[in-house]
């Protein structure tokens, strides 16, 4: 991209500079993949609902949507999951915790994706040298690669293509405060 080219040119100009992909953009890419999963599950919930409505119509019955213990329908639960899937559990309200418990019980793939997002946060928060960070990210990549869904493979491939600039995040945590972050 043009931004990456400008960063590389800046490093050529300032020899001591280190190109770094900031963690916000790294996290955002992963959260976008989680959101794609959530949206695909919501489409499936719509399909289930449409089938149930059609079945009721053929049987001459009034359709009453399935509701979880908190009162949400399938579609509502998945629509309201977006915020929960991007925030640390310590920042959830009681009702969000209840909703998360339901989401993770009925949609274990969202639980796995959420847990891996929190693990990525933990990796970025560690103050370790680049080799330890590389090993931690490699282990994380392996876990993400086992996830269902092409969007997660796209994330790990993108991360691998920018491995060094992502790993430079760990240098910022442990190096001198004068290191330039672009």
PyMOL commands that set and color helices and strands:
alter all, ss='L'
color gray80, all
select helices_A, chain A and resi 2-13+23-59+74-84+89-91+94-106+108-125+130-145+150-161+163-174
alter helices_A, ss='H'
color red, helices_A
deselect
rebuild
show_as cartoon
